[in-house]
Amino acid sequence: RVKLELQDILNGVEKKVKVRRQVKAEGVTYSTCSSCNGQGSVMRVTNTILGRMQTATTCPTCKGSGKVVRNRPKGSDANGLVTREETVEIEIPAGVTDGVQLKVSGKGNEAPGDGIPGDILVVIQEVSHPKLKREGNNLHYDLYISFPEAALGTSKEIDTLTGKVRIKIEEGTQSGKILRLRGKGLPSLDRYGKGDLLVHLNVWTPKKLSKEEKEFFQKAVNSENFIPNPSISEKSFFEKVKDMFS
């Protein structure tokens, strides 16, 4: 299990991990299994009402390896193997997702004799980013702005995986508006394009107001300019459905 941050997933990364694997002990030698003649399987003949039937089963002597230990060094198991801790380099491609499994061929346990070594299965575990939330190849960013900034317009600097980016917020921006930064998301695992960064604008309402601020809003509350009047593009989902059938 390898932990990756979004920055690693963006570019791909090489990780070094320590694994405990079985390898051939130094000085071990093998000979061909006499029970199966190195085939790893033996034929069994069974008498049935339909006649004699032959079936191939794993050789019980060599357990399918076709080899038996001739010289077993001290400290090794019955197959002439010992357990060692090794450092393995793993190339992780860009665009991997949480829970995906990668196979590192030939870096698992070794097999007795001339058997093919097994593989290492690497499970990716994605580490949560403090500001960015992943959805497929797209990233989401919650940006809070004040009421004056939403009304007057402003510019804000936000964090992306490739560095800080300054975005422009138009005057009269409504809470809930989404700005799309194309190509600022994560690449797909098959290297077919990149996702986007979606910036969700949230207008922050102060929980406490000073006396002067209260007086300002009390004067403005009856102003026609402060009465909500959303356009069709700013209406809620249910309002849009209602307009379609009215």
BELKA-V573230 format. One line per field, one symbol per residue. phi: phi as a letter, one per 30 degrees, with the letter a starting at -180 (. if undefined). psi: psi as a letter, one per 30 degrees, with the letter a starting at -180 (. if undefined). A space follows every 50 residues. Layout:
BEGIN
phi: ???
psi: ???
END
This chain:
BEGIN
phi: .cdbceddddciacccbcbcbdbdddjdbbbddddbhidibbcccbdbdc kdbcbcbddddchjdibbdcbcddjcddcicbcbcbcccbdcddjdcdjd ccccdiccddcdicddddcccccdbdddddbcccbiccccbcccbddddd dciabbcbdbdckdbccccddidcdjdccccdicccddddicibdccccc dbddcddbbddddddddddddcdddcdebddddcddedddddddcc
psi: kkkkleeefefllkkklkkjlklkkkfklllkkfeghgffllkkkkklff akkkkklkkfeghfffklkejjlkflafggllklklkkkkjjlkgllkfk kkkjkggaklllbglklalkjkkkjkkkkffkkkjbflkkkjkklleeee eflakkklklfgakkklkjlkgkkkfkkkkjkggblllfggillaljjjj kjkkkkfkkleeeeeefeefegkfffkkiklefflleeeeeeeeg.
END
